């Protein structure tokens, strides 16, 4: 079932990409990481639309778990340095015991660029960001599609972009609250470091490709149910994530895969086999 849904989604993303590529006008792109936040913001009055297809697989003790969460995200530039956005996902979950799908958790986000320094052919940036997750996904069915809680995340990101080289760093914290069923997911912490290169220096208006390698560290506190900590939850993980950006005028296709290189999980839990993501981005 998950393979069929993945194929349909990829075809649905590829068709509009081809059509919009034919119609697109010249536009400049700022690049950033795929699996972690970057410091770039859209220009004043600009709109960016992203259709995304994140996929993850877990296996090991207990039930295996496959999750496909296609979404549409819209970002709008209030000023040159401040953007706001909304992301609406639909979630498919397939476990060894049950499978189901439905509306995911809607996310409201904002980002403000704190600092920018322009150099000949290069640029430094730093920004602060925040995300508010709303409990729009069901937390009562089997399998659960959401935590049923309203959660807040925030952090900072910085980076450097030149004609050839890129680097980015970021740190974030997710403050999770209790849901309606008494479950409180553990707070999460994130640290990221990214390096990238443009192997071929294309001219303005030509197709352009950038490759990056991300290191993504995550730590989760133990979940709580009615105030009691759950032993088989929480822990830390480190992922290495090769990603790519392909851009042409107003179109970008980007994606990558997260591969675990360290997992230190509490108790008995399934391991993350991998996570993948494919995105189609259009701005105007």
N, C-alpha and C positions, 0 to 999 in steps of 0.2 A: 504493500500500500504506500509506504513512504517513497519507494523508488518511482512509482507512477506519479505521485504528487510533485516530486522534485523535477521530473522531466517536463511536466506540464508547466511548472513555474518558470523553468529556464526558457522554454519556447515562448512563453508570454512576455518575458523580459527581452528576448532577442528581437522580436518583431518590431516593437516601438523603437528600439535602438537603431535598427536599420533605417526606418522611416525618418526619424529625427536627424540622423546623420546626413541624409540627403538635403535636408532643409536648413541645417544650422548655419549660423553666421560666425564670423571670427569672434573669439572671446579669450580672455586670459584666465588661466587656472592657477589657484594655489593648491598645492598638494598637501596631504597629511596622512597619518596612519589609518589603517583599516580597523584594527581591533582595539585601539586606544584613542583617547581624545587628542586633538591637535589644537593649535592656537589660532588657526585661520578663521576669519569671519567674512561673511558676504558683504558686498558694498551696500550703501544706503539705497533703499528701494529695490534691491535685488531679491529674487526668489530662487530658491534651489529645491528641486523635487527629487527625492531618492526613492527608488523601489528596491528593496533589499530582500535577500533570501538567506538568512542564517540557518545553519543546520548543525546539530551536535549529536554525538553517539556516546553512550556510556555502556559499560559491560562489567561483569564481575559478580561479587556477592550480591544476592538479592536479584531483583528484576533488572534486565537490560532496559535501556531507555533511548529512544530516538525522538528528537524534537526538531520540527521544521516550523519556523515562525516568520513567514513572509510579512512584510510591512510596507507602508508608504509613509514617508516623512517629508514635511514641508518646513523650510527655514526661510525667514524673511529678515532683511536688513533694516532695522529701525533707524540706525545711523551708520556711519562708516565703521564704527567700532563695536556696535551692539546689535546682536541678532536674537530673535526668538523663534521657537519652533514647536511642532507637535508631531508625534509619531503614533500611528495606529497600526497595531499588528493583529494578525490572525494566527492562532497557534494550533498545530497538529502534534499530538503526543502519542507515541506508540511504545508500549511496554510489553513484556512477556505475559502480563496478566490481563491487560486491558488497553484499549486505544480510544481516542476521542479527539475532538477539535472544537474550537470556538474562539470567540473574541479574546485577544490577549490584553495585557495591561497597557492602557494609553499612557504616554509619557509627554509631559510638557518640559521644554528645556529653554535655557538662555545662556548666552556667552557674551562676555565683554572683553575686548582687547585692551589690556592694561598698558602695553608698551610695544613700540615698533621702532626699529632702526634700519634705515635704508643705506646700503653700500653699493658700490658699482657692481651690478650683476648679482647682488645677493641681498638678503633681508633677514633680520632677526625679529621674532615676535614673542609675546607672552600674553596669556589670557586667563581669566577665571571663568568657570562655568558651573551651572547647577541644573539638576534634573529632578522633576517631581513625578513619581510613578503613582498612577491612580488605580484603585482596585476594580477595574472593569472586567477582569477575567474571573471565571467561576472558580471558587475555592471549595466547593462542596461535592463535586462529581468525582468519579474514578475513571481515569487519573485526574488529579488536580491540575488546573491550568494556571492558577495564580495563588498568591499568598493571602489575598483578601485584605491587604494592608495598604495604607498610603505611606510611601517611603520617599525620603529625600537624599539625594547624593550631590556632592560638590567637590571641586578640586581646582587645580591649576595646571596649565600646560605651557611649554615653551618650545621654541624650535628655530632652526636655521634652514633657509632654502636658497640655493644658488643654481646656476645653470647646470652644474654637474652633480653637486653633493647636497645631501639632506641629513639633518638629525633632529630628533624630537625627544622630549622627556615629559612625563606627567605623573601626577599623584592625585588620588581621589579617595573619598570615604563615603560609604553608603550607610545611612542611618535608617534601619528598618524597624517598623512598628508592629504591634500586635494586630492580627486579623480578626475577623468576626468569629472564627472557629476556635479562638484561643491560641493559635499558632503564631509565634513571633520568630521570623527568620533572623539568623545572626547577622550583626553588622559586618560589612565587608570593607577591606582595604585593598588598594590597587597601586602598583608602581610599574611604570613602563619606560623602556628605553628603545629608541628606534634609529636605525641608520639606513640611508638610501642613496641610490645613484641613478643618474640618467645616462645609460651607456652610449646613446647616440644623440648628439646635440642637434635636434631638429629645428627648423626655422619656424617663425611665428605663423600660425594657421595650418601647419602640417600636422599629421598624426604624431603623437608623442607617447613614449613609454618610459615609465619609471619603476624600478624595482626597489623594495625595501625589505628589511629584516627586523622584526619586532621581538623584544623580550618582554613578556607580560607576566607579572607576579600578582597573585591574588591570595588573600587570606580571608577566611570566613570564621566568625565566632560560632559557637554552638547555637542551634535553634532551641527555642523554648516552647513548651506546650503547657499552657495554664501556669506559667511561672517556673516550671521545672525544666532543667537542661536535658537535652536529648543526647545520649552518649554517641550515637552513630551519625553525628553531623559535625560540620566544621572542619577546618584544617587549611593547609596552604598548598598552592600549586604554582609551578613555573612552566610557561609555555614558550616555545620558539615558533615564530610565525612568519614564514615567507609570504609576501604580498606583492601585488602589482597594481599599477595605474595605467590605463590606456585612455588617452584623451584626444578628441578631435573637435575643435571649435567649442560648441556648447554642450557636448556630450562627453561623459566619462563612464568607463566601465572599470570597476575595481573589484578586487577580491583577494582571497588567500585562505590559508589553512593554519589552524593552531595545533601544534603537536606538543604533548606534555613531555617535559624532560625531568620533572621532579613532582611527585605527589606525596604529600605527608598528611593524610586524612585521618580524622579521629575515628576509632572504632572500626566497624565493618561497613564499608560503603562501596558502591560501584566506582570504578575508575573512569576518567574521561579518556576515550580512545582518540578522539579528535573533534575539532570544531571547524566548520567552514563557513564562508560568507561570500556571496556574490551580490554586487550592487550596480544598478544603472542610475546615473545621475544626470539631470538636465537642469540648466539654470538660464534665467532670462531676467 
